[in-house]
Amino acid sequence: MKALTTKEVLDLPAMATAQQAFAALQISSALGYELIREERFPIRVETFGRAIRVRRVDLLAFLGLENSDAARGLALTASSERNNETAAKQIGSAR
């Protein structure tokens, strides 16, 4: 898998796959799985059966992107959308 851009990292799902994490960290799959096996992977790993996942927030923190303008923009957008949905429901129920 090719290395991910900052935007691609910010757009990852809440629980990224191991392959996505490796691409974000710009390491090979072989090295990534070796680090996971040796419990030396720099980010907490969650396993669901055979599936290996990492939390996007942990990945962003490790990469120093948790406070980036783009990350803040994503959080603000999500928050605004939730607020708009809540307001729409409240307005709808008041009619």
Secondary structure as the mmCIF struct_conf table of DSSP 4:
data_model
#
loop_
_struct_conf.conf_type_id
_struct_conf.id
_struct_conf.beg_label_comp_id
_struct_conf.beg_label_asym_id
_struct_conf.beg_label_seq_id
_struct_conf.end_label_comp_id
_struct_conf.end_label_asym_id
_struct_conf.end_label_seq_id
HELX_LH_PP_P HELX_LH_PP_P1 LYS A 2 THR A 5
HELX_RH_AL_P HELX_RH_AL_P1 THR A 6 LEU A 10
TURN_TY1_P TURN_TY1_P1 ASP A 11 ASP A 11
BEND BEND1 LEU A 12 LEU A 12
BEND BEND2 ALA A 14 ALA A 14
STRN STRN1 MET A 15 THR A 17
HELX_RH_AL_P HELX_RH_AL_P2 ALA A 18 LEU A 25
TURN_TY1_P TURN_TY1_P2 GLN A 26 GLN A 26
HELX_RH_AL_P HELX_RH_AL_P3 SER A 29 ARG A 37
TURN_TY1_P TURN_TY1_P3 GLU A 38 GLU A 39
BEND BEND3 PRO A 42 ILE A 43
STRN STRN2 GLU A 46 PHE A 48
TURN_TY1_P TURN_TY1_P4 GLY A 49 ARG A 50
STRN STRN3 ALA A 51 ARG A 55
HELX_RH_AL_P HELX_RH_AL_P4 ARG A 56 LEU A 63
TURN_TY1_P TURN_TY1_P5 GLY A 64 GLY A 64
TURN_TY1_P TURN_TY1_P6 GLU A 66 ASN A 67
BEND BEND4 SER A 68 SER A 68
HELX_RH_AL_P HELX_RH_AL_P5 ASP A 69 ALA A 94
#
